[in-house]
Amino acid sequence: MAARPALLLLLLAAAAGPARGSQGDREPLYRECLSRCERQNCSGAALRHFRDRQPLYMGLTGWTCRDDCQYECMWLTVRLYQRGGHRVPQFHGKWPFRRFLCFQEPASALASFLNGLASLVMLRRYRAAVPPAAPTYGTCTAFAGVSLNAWFWSTVFHTRDTALTEKLDYFCASAAVLHSVYLCCVRTLGLQRPALISIFRAFLLLFLTCHISYLSLVRFDYGYNLAANAALGMLTVGWWLRWCLGHGRRLPHVWKCAAAVLLLQALALLELLDFPPLLWVLDAHALWHIGTIPLNVLFYSFLMDDSLYLLKANSDLLKVD
């Protein structure tokens, strides 16, 4: 499911949003190292030499000479902190991660990719098992497409964190959250009130347009983005759970939806465990992404069962008529 942004009321208690400047990159030692590295390696013949020896995959993913300097100076600073017995600092709003090939956060990038792969596999199973005549077929397949897009940009962002990939990750995640609200509304209300769904869809599209416009053109406000996605995520959770409680006895497959929603919120607690990455690779965010992989399978299994149930119910109703 579109799990990534649904966290997130829990995080509001922890922080208003991620800081872009941190203790590590404010250290005079780090700044001096970065300035010296850039002077020595990032201009003239030294820069040409850097480009000649840089692996192709690094250049294709946008790693620059300055980025390499930041990376090397970060680890120099980390080693000195450790020798002094001090807690490892963050740099530019992130913990230090060991780069693997071109992957800046390899565990989170791999987990995001696997979430997208799980969504793709379950979408294929859904389309193979559910005829297009099912009432929620279009909404479910569109939800899968929006989710796949969100996981793709999550993978890109964790591979290479830039201002552009960060925005694409955040915006596509917001679109996935809004589509999860829409899916919930269609399933719980829309089959009986199609006119209401049209109005609700227009409202959600307007909200997404305003949300992206504000963050792009006015201010990229981490606190506001977090609060907006948290509110929408918790709205969806509460909405689904109320519907599941009301239909659990009559529809045996509903337990899958309730379990996926509850487990998602339980996994969100990992985001509060803000610790330096284990082996400089595995942090709380990566663990959360890993945990959501089976939830994709569980939630799409619910959508498949529910669509087949609705198809049969409609067929039985037509026979009675």
GICORLIN-V764025 format. One record per residue. N is the residue number from 0. RES is the residue in three letters. SS is DSSP state (~ for helix, > for strand, _ for the rest). PHI is phi as a letter, one per 40 degrees, with the letter a starting at -180 (NA if undefined). PSI is psi in degrees with one decimal (none if undefined). Layout:
N,RES,SS,PHI,PSI
N,RES,SS,PHI,PSI
This chain:
0,MET,_,NA,173.1
1,ALA,_,c,70.6
2,ALA,_,c,-35.5
3,ARG,~,d,-51.1
4,PRO,~,c,-4.8
5,ALA,~,c,3.7
6,LEU,~,d,-26.8
7,LEU,_,b,7.2
8,LEU,~,c,-32.9
9,LEU,~,d,-36.0
10,LEU,~,c,-20.6
11,LEU,~,c,-29.0
12,ALA,_,c,-19.3
13,ALA,_,c,-37.8
14,ALA,_,a,154.5
15,ALA,_,c,-17.9
16,GLY,_,i,160.6
17,PRO,_,c,137.4
18,ALA,_,c,144.2
19,ARG,_,c,-18.1
20,GLY,_,b,139.6
21,SER,_,b,174.5
22,GLN,~,d,-43.8
23,GLY,~,c,-47.4
24,ASP,~,c,-3.7
25,ARG,~,c,-8.8
26,GLU,_,c,131.8
27,PRO,~,d,-37.2
28,LEU,~,c,-45.5
29,TYR,~,c,-44.9
30,ARG,~,c,-40.5
31,GLU,~,c,-41.7
32,CYS,~,c,-43.8
33,LEU,~,c,-43.3
34,SER,~,c,-43.3
35,ARG,~,c,-42.9
36,CYS,~,c,-42.4
37,GLU,~,c,-38.8
38,ARG,~,c,-38.2
39,GLN,~,c,-28.2
40,ASN,~,b,-12.7
41,CYS,_,b,29.6
42,SER,_,a,154.4
43,GLY,~,g,-137.7
44,ALA,~,c,-33.1
45,ALA,~,c,-38.8
46,LEU,~,c,-40.6
47,ARG,~,c,-38.0
48,HIS,~,c,-41.1
49,PHE,~,d,-45.2
50,ARG,~,c,-35.1
51,ASP,~,c,-36.5
52,ARG,~,c,-5.5
53,GLN,_,c,130.8
54,PRO,_,d,147.2
55,LEU,~,d,-41.6
56,TYR,~,c,-26.8
57,MET,~,c,-42.2
58,GLY,~,c,-40.6
59,LEU,~,c,-27.7
60,THR,_,c,9.4
61,GLY,_,g,14.9
62,TRP,_,c,128.5
63,THR,_,b,173.9
64,CYS,~,c,-42.7
65,ARG,~,c,-39.7
66,ASP,~,c,-42.5
67,ASP,~,c,-38.6
68,CYS,~,c,-43.9
69,GLN,~,d,-41.8
70,TYR,~,c,-48.6
71,GLU,~,c,-40.3
72,CYS,~,c,-31.5
73,MET,~,d,-47.7
74,TRP,~,c,-30.0
75,LEU,~,c,-45.0
76,THR,~,c,-41.9
77,VAL,~,c,-44.7
78,ARG,~,c,-40.2
79,LEU,~,c,-36.8
80,TYR,~,c,-43.9
81,GLN,~,c,-40.6
82,ARG,~,c,-35.1
83,GLY,_,c,-0.5
84,GLY,_,g,20.9
85,HIS,_,c,158.7
86,ARG,_,c,138.0
87,VAL,_,c,130.1
88,PRO,_,c,165.6
89,GLN,_,c,159.8
90,PHE,>,b,123.9
91,HIS,_,f,40.9
92,GLY,_,g,8.0
93,LYS,>,b,153.2
94,TRP,_,c,157.2
95,PRO,_,c,133.7
96,PHE,_,b,141.9
97,ARG,_,c,120.4
98,ARG,_,c,138.6
99,PHE,>,b,115.2
100,LEU,_,f,-118.7
101,CYS,_,b,6.5
102,PHE,>,c,115.7
103,GLN,_,c,-41.9
104,GLU,_,b,82.0
105,PRO,~,c,-39.7
106,ALA,~,c,-44.6
107,SER,~,c,-37.5
108,ALA,~,c,-44.6
109,LEU,~,c,-42.5
110,ALA,~,c,-38.8
111,SER,~,c,-42.8
112,PHE,~,c,-43.3
113,LEU,~,c,-33.9
114,ASN,~,c,-44.2
115,GLY,~,c,-39.6
116,LEU,~,c,-41.8
117,ALA,~,c,-41.0
118,SER,~,c,-41.6
119,LEU,~,c,-44.9
120,VAL,~,c,-43.4
121,MET,~,c,-31.9
122,LEU,~,c,-43.1
123,ARG,~,c,-39.9
124,ARG,~,c,-39.8
125,TYR,~,c,-48.0
126,ARG,~,c,-28.4
127,ALA,~,c,-30.7
128,ALA,~,c,-28.1
129,VAL,_,b,122.0
130,PRO,_,c,149.4
131,PRO,_,d,-17.3
132,ALA,_,c,-12.7
133,ALA,_,c,138.0
134,PRO,_,d,-33.8
135,THR,_,b,12.8
136,TYR,~,d,-51.6
137,GLY,~,c,-42.0
138,THR,~,c,-41.5
139,CYS,~,c,-42.1
140,THR,~,c,-35.2
141,ALA,~,c,-39.7
142,PHE,~,d,-43.2
143,ALA,~,c,-40.7
144,GLY,~,c,-43.5
145,VAL,~,c,-39.4
146,SER,~,c,-43.0
147,LEU,~,d,-41.7
148,ASN,~,c,-42.0
149,ALA,~,c,-43.0
150,TRP,~,c,-32.8
151,PHE,~,c,-48.7
152,TRP,~,c,-26.9
153,SER,~,c,-41.6
154,THR,~,c,-44.0
155,VAL,~,c,-44.5
156,PHE,~,c,-42.8
157,HIS,~,c,-18.9
158,THR,~,c,-43.5
159,ARG,_,a,105.7
160,ASP,_,c,107.3
161,THR,_,b,172.3
162,ALA,~,d,-38.5
163,LEU,~,c,-47.8
164,THR,~,c,-31.3
165,GLU,~,c,-47.1
166,LYS,~,c,-43.0
167,LEU,~,c,-39.6
168,ASP,~,c,-49.0
169,TYR,~,c,-45.1
170,PHE,~,c,-41.8
171,CYS,~,c,-32.7
172,ALA,~,c,-41.1
173,SER,~,c,-40.2
174,ALA,~,c,-39.1
175,ALA,~,c,-39.7
176,VAL,~,c,-46.8
177,LEU,~,c,-37.3
178,HIS,~,c,-29.0
179,SER,~,c,-35.7
180,VAL,~,c,-43.7
181,TYR,~,c,-43.9
182,LEU,~,d,-43.9
183,CYS,~,c,-42.7
184,CYS,~,c,-43.8
185,VAL,~,d,-46.0
186,ARG,~,c,-38.1
187,THR,~,c,-26.6
188,LEU,~,b,-33.8
189,GLY,~,c,-26.5
190,LEU,_,c,-24.9
191,GLN,_,c,-21.7
192,ARG,_,b,72.0
193,PRO,~,c,-32.4
194,ALA,~,c,-38.1
195,LEU,~,c,-37.9
196,ILE,~,c,-39.3
197,SER,~,c,-42.6
198,ILE,~,c,-43.4
199,PHE,~,c,-40.7
200,ARG,~,c,-43.2
201,ALA,~,c,-39.4
202,PHE,~,c,-43.9
203,LEU,~,c,-39.5
204,LEU,~,c,-40.0
205,LEU,~,c,-42.6
206,PHE,~,c,-44.4
207,LEU,~,c,-41.6
208,THR,~,c,-46.0
209,CYS,~,c,-39.5
210,HIS,~,c,-50.0
211,ILE,~,c,-38.7
212,SER,~,c,-42.8
213,TYR,~,c,-47.6
214,LEU,~,c,-28.3
215,SER,~,c,-41.1
216,LEU,~,b,-24.4
217,VAL,~,b,-67.1
218,ARG,_,a,134.5
219,PHE,_,c,89.6
220,ASP,_,c,105.1
221,TYR,~,c,-40.7
222,GLY,~,c,-45.2
223,TYR,~,c,-44.3
224,ASN,~,c,-42.2
225,LEU,~,c,-45.9
226,ALA,~,c,-41.3
227,ALA,~,c,-47.0
228,ASN,~,c,-34.5
229,ALA,~,c,-45.3
230,ALA,~,c,-44.4
231,LEU,~,c,-40.0
232,GLY,~,c,-44.6
233,MET,~,c,-32.4
234,LEU,~,c,-44.9
235,THR,~,c,-43.3
236,VAL,~,d,-50.2
237,GLY,~,c,-39.1
238,TRP,~,c,-48.3
239,TRP,~,c,-45.0
240,LEU,~,c,-40.4
241,ARG,~,c,-42.3
242,TRP,~,c,-40.8
243,CYS,~,c,-41.7
244,LEU,~,c,-34.5
245,GLY,~,c,-18.6
246,HIS,~,b,2.7
247,GLY,_,c,-38.8
248,ARG,_,c,-34.7
249,ARG,_,c,-29.7
250,LEU,_,b,100.5
251,PRO,_,d,-29.1
252,HIS,_,c,-7.6
253,VAL,~,c,-24.0
254,TRP,~,d,-30.7
255,LYS,~,c,-41.1
256,CYS,~,c,-48.0
257,ALA,~,c,-42.6
258,ALA,~,c,-43.5
259,ALA,~,c,-42.8
260,VAL,~,c,-45.3
261,LEU,~,c,-41.4
262,LEU,~,c,-34.2
263,LEU,~,c,-44.4
264,GLN,~,c,-35.0
265,ALA,~,c,-41.3
266,LEU,~,c,-26.8
267,ALA,~,c,-23.1
268,LEU,~,c,-26.3
269,LEU,~,d,-31.0
270,GLU,~,c,-17.9
271,LEU,~,c,-14.9
272,LEU,_,c,77.5
273,ASP,_,c,96.8
274,PHE,_,b,155.9
275,PRO,_,d,144.2
276,PRO,_,d,137.6
277,LEU,>,c,128.9
278,LEU,_,f,21.5
279,TRP,_,g,25.8
280,VAL,_,b,-44.4
281,LEU,>,b,106.1
282,ASP,_,b,-177.9
283,ALA,~,c,-37.6
284,HIS,~,c,-41.4
285,ALA,~,c,-40.6
286,LEU,~,c,-38.6
287,TRP,~,c,-44.9
288,HIS,~,c,-39.6
289,ILE,~,c,-41.5
290,GLY,~,c,-26.2
291,THR,~,c,-10.7
292,ILE,~,d,-52.7
293,PRO,~,c,-23.3
294,LEU,~,c,-30.6
295,ASN,~,d,-46.6
296,VAL,~,c,-45.1
297,LEU,~,c,-44.0
298,PHE,~,c,-40.8
299,TYR,~,c,-30.5
300,SER,~,c,-39.3
301,PHE,~,c,-46.6
302,LEU,~,c,-38.8
303,MET,~,c,-50.8
304,ASP,~,c,-41.3
305,ASP,~,c,-40.1
306,SER,~,c,-40.5
307,LEU,~,c,-37.1
308,TYR,~,c,-45.4
309,LEU,~,c,-38.1
310,LEU,~,c,-44.8
311,LYS,~,c,-41.3
312,ALA,~,c,-40.5
313,ASN,~,c,-40.7
314,SER,~,c,-42.4
315,ASP,~,c,-36.5
316,LEU,~,c,-38.8
317,LEU,~,c,-36.7
318,LYS,~,c,-37.8
319,VAL,~,c,-41.5
320,ASP,_,c,none
